[in-house]
Amino acid sequence: MTATAPWDRVRRAGSRLTTPLHPDDYLRLVNPLWTARELRGRVERVVRETDDAATLVIRPGWGWRYDHRPGQYVGIGVQVDGRFQWRSYSVSSPPRRSGRTIAITVRAMPEGLLSGHLVNGLEPGTIVRLALPEGDFVLPDPPPARMLFLVGGSGITPVMAMLRTLDRRGTLPDVVLHYSSPTPDRMIFRDELAALEERHEGLVVDRRFTDADGVLDLADGGAGLERICPDWRERETWACGPGPMLDAVAAHFGDAGLEDRLHLERFSLDLGGDGGEGGTLTFRTSGKTVEADGATTVLEAGESVGVGMPYGCRMGICHTCTLTLVAGRVRDLRNGEQYDQPHEQVQTCVTAAVGDCTFDI
């Protein structure tokens, strides 16, 4: 029989003494990270990387697993103006099973409510909510003998986790990194990359400053990808950065018939594709209905007729938007999966109607 952890025994005993309150209600008064109801973390440090980017070092609480794969992202929820806002950010620190902290590196975007707050307004000691690591943009184990990274801006963050992992193992193979940044001052991890390049003869970093040099034209013969990495066709490639850059990379590799060698990571949620046939959405408690096509999310449809729809991240991470599907069928716009069981819980920010639907709100 597996031995019960001491704190588990304390919580079980406490549950008999604190009913109707949960022992978590008392334990989190002692330490806000001691709760099993949700994953939490405490911001230990905020490290300025550039004028508009910072690394948040976070100590997760109960329920966290320090076994993420290099390149994965986590969800983080922070209270801004009385409401929790959720976003996902790549983990920039390497996995450490014996570690006590993780790090995410964030660039403040002009239109980004949460990113600006994380970079410029978050104080050490702040308690945040967390979602476990996810994502397939990861470093394989063992890594390929030859690797190519194409990154732009804050797209360096998941790649940095991979490079730090290889550096920690002392096994950094033949790696070419092309890094586009508007200016040298805005290049995140600039000094650390220079130190890695000096320490590992197998690492070559090609830097491009787009304010002065313009955007890289991958197909531009000796001035494009051929210059950066002449054997790019034989390498496994990871690309992360702004949408237009990734579109160009995907098209270039597609034209060369090398899609199977390319791994892409996009920072924005793509809800494209066939969302279904649409239908009439009924919100039975509110007494409102709306016609929606198969590309309009249930959340957007409800908001369009004034239903007080709950939401958080609007990206399918935090589950704040979850509602009960009373009748009908919806499709998940991320992967095409359909849900049609009565009283099933569905995420309205990433699902669209497949026929008429009724929701309990």
Secondary structure, DSSP 8 states (H G I E B T S, - for coil): -----HHHHHHHHHHHHHTTS-HHHHHHHH-TT--SSS-EEEEEEEEEEETTEEEEEEEE-TT--S---TT-EEEEEEEETTEEEEEEEEB-S---TT-S-EEEEEE--TT-HHHHHHHHT--TT-EEEEEEEE-S----SS--SEEEEEEEGGGHHHHHHHHHHHHHHT---EEEEEEEESSGGG-TTHHHHHHHHHH-TTEEEEEEEHHHH----TTSGGGTHHHH-TTGGGSEEEEES-HHHHHHHHHHHHHTT-GGGEEEE-SS----S----BEEEEETTTTEEEEE-TTS-HHHHHHHTT-----SSSSSSS-TTEEEEEES-EEETTT--EE--TTEEEETTSEEEBS-EEE--
